[in-house]
Amino acid sequence: MALVDTKEADADTEFVRFWNEVLAPKFTKYRHILQGGLSRHSAAIIPDLPITKGMSVLDIGCGWGDMSLQVAEMVGPEGRVVGIDCVDAFLEEARKDAAAQGLDNVEFRRGDAEIALPENEFDYVVARFGTMFFTNPVPALRRMRLALKPGGRMTHIVWRRREDNPAWQAAKDIALEHLPAPGADADTCGPGPFSMGDRDMVEVMMRSAGYEDVTFTRIDEKIMVGSTPEECVAFALAIGPAGEVFREAGEELAEAKRPQIEADMRAFFEQHEQDEQGIWVPTSSWVISARNPG
Ligand SMILES: C[S@@+](CC[C@H](N)C(=O)[O-])C[C@H]1O[C@@H](n2cnc3c(N)ncnc32)[C@H](O)[C@@H]1O
């Protein structure tokens, strides 16, 4: 497979180092919340995709790989799945889970999807909440298309607009009442979770990347963002748009403002639906499907 292993080539970009060194430990701590929430957006869609026995499927930004494993079951022993992610720690967990489930038709590879992908190898490409982080989305979407065989299909899931995603945006708005907005040179996970929220713009991106038959399906799901208000606040301050504001403000200022920020966030989360699992806040995504004309 013509996939450059950026680690062996010692060619990690600043972006990949940031994901591995800064974001990965926080994501790992909150895996139960993240994977639980993200998988609610794929649960209803993935089983109905035209992914059939014997197909080869590529999962971009596979993270801990639960969706890759679900797809590996769909393609069966005669098919194969390759999950690609730029974070070593996530891939190690994905490999352990594949072994625990006895799935040997799935492999997990380390790579930066914006730099190198296999070409002309796959029947289907999937990505759940991975493509919004592309720094150059059109070339990266084109690279995903070129990973497909002619006529192959792709489906990626991305967050819709900020205002439809209070689970992420409301905590950021609260943080910004107390702290400055991150500067243009801030360390970030990429253009941000809402970079593909605008349907018209993403349709243009998809067509520019060479896809046809582009369709959008809206998914609205509440996700559990913490088992208690305290965990919701800790999660918001660690990960996502609010976490970025807090991190970029610098420790001294952020810690000085922490009590007020935490109190305001707690009040926000306490307003939301609560059950024995935790606190549920609305989110909204696009499921975008398209075809590689070849
Ligand atoms: C929000 S997480 C989603 C993970 C997984 N797809 C899920 O839904 O649970 C985004 C993932 O994309 C990966 N990622 C971001 N940019 C990437 C890139 N350029 N190449 C490979 N992986 C990337 C991150 O490491 C992370 O695992």
The ligand as a Gaussian input file, in Angstrom:
#p B3LYP/6-31G(d) Opt

LIG

0 1
 C      -13.025000      14.121000      16.548000
 S      -11.896000      12.807000      16.288000
 C      -12.952000      11.566000      15.570000
 C      -12.379000      10.168000      15.702000
 C      -13.267000       9.042000      15.179000
 N      -13.482000       9.143000      13.760000
 C      -14.581000       9.016000      15.919000
 O      -15.600000       9.450000      15.362000
 O      -14.601000       8.556000      17.087000
 C      -10.954000      13.338000      14.874000
 C       -9.882000      12.352000      14.515000
 O       -9.268000      12.769000      13.293000
 C       -7.864000      12.541000      13.402000
 N       -7.218000      13.417000      12.435000
 C       -7.333000      14.754000      12.330000
 N       -6.629000      15.203000      11.287000
 C       -6.064000      14.120000      10.695000
 C       -5.212000      13.933000       9.569000
 N       -4.812000      14.970000       8.846000
 N       -4.823000      12.686000       9.251000
 C       -5.232000      11.624000       9.992000
 N       -6.021000      11.742000      11.069000
 C       -6.441000      12.975000      11.420000
 C       -7.550000      12.836000      14.861000
 O       -6.368000      12.253000      15.295000
 C       -8.777000      12.241000      15.546000
 O       -8.606000      10.895000      15.867000

